[in-house]
């Protein structure tokens, strides 16, 4: 649509009420059957089936289990809507009647909401194609939680092999633990870059009664863990942001045996590439220095386990889509938020296409429960966050607004139909 035309054809959104019962059933089915990253075969098959029924050109198996649907509807912009599909290795404790049937796995991050909303929007946009012109891509991505899904789809030729047209804009949303019926947005860098590292410290093992004959990797790694906490405090400027977290430490199996190695896993989060590079370099420097200080004959080895880039919202796209959101939902339903330290890989789909990105947050919690917790200052205690075993978005109005938001965002970037 042009900058001056932010109205939405009511006929595109009108069928949603009649389709909502089917979408609720779909959501509950997806929630009952969570699938981990690169294992989303059941979810992908359902997405492909529904896209085909709506008239999309469907391609499956991209990057393992990724699915795309392309709807070519005359000249105009190419708009990509993205949803992630994978669940988490978390045991469910929500108590909902449609709880996960797979032990130790659940949709603890709301990707079942994302899939359902995108399929609902894809259906509405296909049914209302006489109201717009351009090309729509519905993309269902695997393995967001491990940071490899978008990259896998790109490496498998998503754009280079022309599996889909190169988009002019990429749009995505994520359900969050604030009141359903609200949308949150953040201009610019909205989510952090994240790097997960595994560092192996090599020592020389031996009997616990003769430590003088060993080079103890536990002491070496423990010193590293202590020292690495100073990186943010002493090497990152106060105006910048970074987080270094050591989440795993493994060494040895016996109380009286000094092992020959210790393995530490840690994560780094940042919002600026220069800061990111500096923190990673400092971690490597400290690891090597602690090994040298302990007299280790072998330098530590560092493996990058996964990596997410900074997620950056395009200010122009954000403004134009938000104007449409305001017209549809009302200004009181939108609010700005500070950059989040969580991470996402949706931005890769945009940067690989040299296209702008807009990624917003969709409220998913019971509004009254959220207001009560907010008033009492107990949000952290009473409202489970994403990845919690108690994370359970309220079905309505979350699904309704999620479908409307994706549909409206797409229409705001597509051209109006030409007579």
HELIX and SHEET records of a PDB file:
HELIX    1   1 UNK A   10  UNK A   14  1                                   5    
HELIX    2   2 UNK A   16  UNK A   32  1                                  17    
HELIX    3   3 UNK A   41  UNK A   53  1                                  13    
HELIX    4   4 UNK A  111  UNK A  127  1                                  17    
HELIX    5   5 UNK A  129  UNK A  131  5                                   3    
HELIX    6   6 UNK A  149  UNK A  155  1                                   7    
HELIX    7   7 UNK A  211  UNK A  213  5                                   3    
HELIX    8   8 UNK A  217  UNK A  228  1                                  12    
HELIX    9   9 UNK A  230  UNK A  235  1                                   6    
HELIX   10  10 UNK A  273  UNK A  293  1                                  21    
HELIX   11  11 UNK A  315  UNK A  329  1                                  15    
HELIX   12  12 UNK A  331  UNK A  333  5                                   3    
HELIX   13  13 UNK A  346  UNK A  351  1                                   6    
HELIX   14  14 UNK A  367  UNK A  375  1                                   9    
HELIX   15  15 UNK A  379  UNK A  382  1                                   4    
HELIX   16  16 UNK A  395  UNK A  413  1                                  19    
SHEET    1   A 8 UNK A  57  UNK A  62  0                                        
SHEET    2   A 8 UNK A  66  UNK A  73 -1                                        
SHEET    3   A 8 UNK A 132  UNK A 141 -1                                        
SHEET    4   A 8 UNK A  78  UNK A  84  1                                        
SHEET    5   A 8 UNK A 169  UNK A 179  1                                        
SHEET    6   A 8 UNK A 356  UNK A 365  1                                        
SHEET    7   A 8 UNK A 183  UNK A 185 -1                                        
SHEET    8   A 8 UNK A 334  UNK A 336  1                                        
SHEET    1   B 4 UNK A  57  UNK A  62  0                                        
SHEET    2   B 4 UNK A  66  UNK A  73 -1                                        
SHEET    3   B 4 UNK A 132  UNK A 141 -1                                        
SHEET    4   B 4 UNK A 415  UNK A 416 -1                                        
SHEET    1   C 2 UNK A 188  UNK A 191  0                                        
SHEET    2   C 2 UNK A 311  UNK A 313 -1                                        
SHEET    1   D 4 UNK A 242  UNK A 250  0                                        
SHEET    2   D 4 UNK A 261  UNK A 270 -1                                        
SHEET    3   D 4 UNK A 193  UNK A 202 -1                                        
SHEET    4   D 4 UNK A 301  UNK A 308 -1                                        
SHEET    1   E 2 UNK A 206  UNK A 207  0                                        
SHEET    2   E 2 UNK A 257  UNK A 258 -1                                        
END                                                                             
